[in-house]
């Protein structure tokens, strides 16, 4: 009898453990939950990030025969990032929307000529807070089942949709999480984007339109979202993402920072390269993004902060990094975002978190590395990154 009840308790626990992770990322799971999950995963040691495309920076056709656009199949995932959505729809990323950091880095370099440093920063920041550090996979949208595994695996893949760890408020074409859907293309917001482009860019999204629309969206969130949050890292990403379309969504042969509404629709709504689209010159994208982000911020400088539970209550947050504090961005992200998600990792999880933290740090080589889980299993990576170009120019690191 005792044997039976022990068995029963164990089975009940097992069911609980198995059921729990099905639609959840690892972040925030208890030690016991993690222990139950670990044996059921293909644990992967994260490989180092791919290097920059040293001799592949040329302007070239990327909407090519090898990368045809395909409509979504059942189970394919897309999310808040129009760049990654497009890369998945053209097969630069796995079309199901589940990828490793290395696949993401290669895809953004090959498809859009994103700088290696930016690519590393974005890919490792997001695997740490949105992905599964054990399987080294993350979804570019919602949490999802792992398909095609033999034997079938439980779905323990986090996603970029997760709010307030990387994804944040005041997006250009996605609503704030407070209003429900923080990741789908929002036609009303895109119409605003187009109106600003008409008013300030003569029909194109250009630097002036970007400056005005970024500021407008912040004011709109202040006026409409009682829980509006605009602190690091979102404080940084909002300005950089406003710059991305000027650099990456403009055909590399044109490269004048003038994005037509036709092409903007193709990327933001349809997740598709325009016909004959050529990527940008990769030797220039880092400077262009940094300069544009700086200009967008400088046109209407804001202090990091947020509303206090009511609309129009925006208050400066002195604890958040501002745009002159690149190293604080890094340190606070590790200590205040990653560590609360994984307070006491053990075993393979700790090793993989440390490895990913080391890769992330490689995007901040002039800062002092922090080791929240001790120094074993991952150190800095000797890359000279774009963030440092930005830091030298703007940020005191
Ligand atoms: C390197 C890996 C990348 C990651 C992990 C990533 C992740 C994300 C995430 C999580 C967001 C949502 C942020 C938010 O609005 O709350 C976002 C937005 C955005 N991303 Fe990416 N991204 C990456 C690369 C790119 C590339 C290469 C492009 C352009 C080609 C791009 C263009 C954008 C734009 C324009 C937005 C803003 C969307 C909007 O405000 O409506 N991203 N990205």
Boltz pocket constraint, residues with backbone or C-beta under 6 A from the ligand:
constraints:
  - pocket:
      binder: B
      contacts: [[A, 80], [A, 81], [A, 82], [A, 83], [A, 84], [A, 104], [A, 105], [A, 108], [A, 112], [A, 114], [A, 118], [A, 119], [A, 122], [A, 123], [A, 126], [A, 160], [A, 166], [A, 167], [A, 168], [A, 169], [A, 170], [A, 171], [A, 172], [A, 173], [A, 174], [A, 182], [A, 237], [A, 241], [A, 242], [A, 244], [A, 245], [A, 248], [A, 249]]
      max_distance: 6.0
